Amino acid sequence: MPDETPTDDARLTALIRELSQLSTEQADTSRGDLDLLPTLELVRAMNAEDRQVPEAIAAQAERIAEAVDGITAGFRRGGRLIYIGAGTAGRVGVLDASECPPTFGTDPGMVIGLIAGGETAIRNAVENAEDDESAAADSLRGLGLTGNDTVVGISASGRTPYVLGGLGYAREIGAFTVALAANAGSAIGDAADVPIEVVVGPEFVTGSTRLKAGTAQKLVVNMLSTLSMIRLGKTYRGVMVDLQATNEKLRARSVRTLIQLTGAAQEDAVRALTQADGSVKLALLMLFTGASAETAAPALAASDGILRDAIAALN
């Protein structure tokens, strides 16, 4: 019986054919003279390309909102937000996850970034890591993935095996799944509960999806994490109130926030922040209501951390 296993040449031919269908892999023939242009013209041309990204994201507003609501619901059940991706896409997820604790005072385990190839891949390319369809599933299994968690698969092409495998496992577990791709009708979009397909078109440098596609990914994950944190009450009047004062700059920002929102004198703001053990939100509640830390803390907890509700409860 003949061997029906595809040869390396056949697989290469199939992959070339598949990539040729992706908008992110197309070449814009009008830019064939980039290397001949003056630097200022290059700057203007690249900036003009980048301006297309927000419009492409706006076209996906409803799906982004659906994703935010799903993520928020999962958080309220004690779930986590987990990004999975390879290369630039993986780094975007890792970056967003790493910025949530200092920005919103979250536990480091609440938002997690997984990248194909592991920690080494954050700074260095790891060959063939994105082609390992079982690796993300193994990592998610190691995290003890549950139906309360959200898994966001990020892939410019929308076909990365690492991401497809992770989303498939997440759906088996019953986790909420979101796909973020830069091509329409993507494979990861078909594998997720909510497909967000931000079609940015050909890249300024053909195939370099760290450019418009990467920018789109960063803007969308900004929305996913930031807007879900707003829904959880981690801002007040558009200001971060769950930030962690882990250095002098953040401590100064914390005191400034208290002064800005309450009109308190600097010495009163510093005193409240100290009594609140560095919690800006708790210090705000104390300053708004005149309550002690001992009274304000349980009121804040009873209000699920929603400052507006806690102020109303104590006034």
Summary of the structure (lengths in Angstrom):
residues: 315
radius of gyration: 23.0
end to end distance: 82.0
largest distance: 85.9
contacts: 1058
relative contact order: 0.12
helix: 57%
strand: 10%
